[in-house]
Amino acid sequence: MIIYDMIVVGGGPAGLAAALKAYEEGVENILIIERDYVLGGILNQCIHNGFGLHKFKEELTGPEYSSKYTDRLGDTTIKVKTDTMVLKVSEDKEVHTINAQDGLKIYKAKSIVLAMGCRERNRGAINIAGTRPSGVFTAGTAQRFINLEGYMPGKEAVILGSGDIGLIMARRMTLEGAKVKCVLELMPYSNGLTRNIVQCLDDFDIPLKLSHTIVSIHGDRRLEGVTVAQVDEKLQIIEGTEDYISCDTLLLSVGLIPENELSNVCGIQLDGKTKGPVVSESRETSKDGIFACGNVLHVHDLVDYVSEEAEIAAMGAVEYIKNPHAQKNYVKTKGINGVSYVVPQNLNLASDKNPVKIYLRVNRVYKNSRIKVTANGLEIASKKAERFMPGEMTSLYLDKTKLGGINPGEIIFEVEEM
């Protein structure tokens, strides 16, 4: 059995950033395993720009962003296995793989970084009524067809969901000559970045219909149209608001789900809100020496933050390799009163890493508010903003020295409207 210091599962931006950061820190015996035939992950089909402004201080396309990492691999001793499916990750850090060349093979590691990314929710996940014609795609599938395969999904489109990929595909379909009738959003606010609403919808006069959803799909062999309707504050259909829109294509941008089948098999504790692993500030999961980062941990809106978090996980893995029995004294973080989730879910008071960057999301749009952080009723941090939005991840730094003498049971994050 081949033993590596570190195995990275996933060769997208998170996996690449983690492997290269660990290599920079002196870990040379590293293996990246990727199920696709090429490294880069979802960025390979994201040919639009807007990536890298935070990480590289320049505006890049998706392929350009990933090449910032793949171009460096040739100067390292990092090994790569593409076209290889990981079947299982075990608690004792064995990775079971299969591919056409090697067959079934098991690798062992001193540390593992999980970076499998996320997948799209499909029609079955949201239970849209109606027939089952062709012409219904997830937005990511349509993006791959156009940008990598050279196929147009259709000529007249409706998009359900205002997440970033849905907004970007509204623009992409328009640029390729399709007519995008509208973008529908169930919630009373968009789930995408403000810049994408402006650049992808407003600049192309594509209507965004908030508090709307699809009631039914129509068509036999090919999609012919959809019935849409308004919803109330409880997200229930308002009778009498139904409207039929003819179209031959429906793109679904209705959420992303961390790809955690391997985590489940390994018995890693998952967070019911993020759908990803529960982790410490070093991104270590509930299983010693197994770390997680990127969209497999929680869905990010910017790939720059994926890379940032991957480097945190890499540093955690490097430290674990050097000292696998380091002391741990965890205190839990918890979001209430408007904060949907907090990552990391555990802070290690025995670690000297300080300050700790905290990521969180709110559950709706808040204006002129602040995020308040308390421990045993004492405020230890806060962040003010003119607007907090669910579609834009919020971050703040927490100084652990302020916890001295408090002995908190939990660290509470909440929205306070001003």
FENPEDA-V274905 format. One record per helix or strand of 2 or more residues. SS is the DSSP state (H for helix, E for strand). FROM is the first residue (numbers start at 1). TO is the last residue. If there is no record, write none. Layout:
SS;FROM;TO
SS;FROM;TO
This chain:
E;2;9
H;13;24
E;30;33
H;41;45
H;62;73
E;79;81
E;85;89
E;94;99
E;103;114
E;118;120
H;123;126
E;129;130
E;136;138
H;139;149
E;156;160
H;164;175
E;179;185
H;194;204
E;208;210
E;212;219
E;222;231
E;243;246
E;249;252
E;256;258
H;261;266
E;290;292
H;294;296
H;303;322
E;330;336
E;339;343
E;346;348
E;356;362
E;366;375
E;378;388
E;394;398
H;400;403
E;410;417
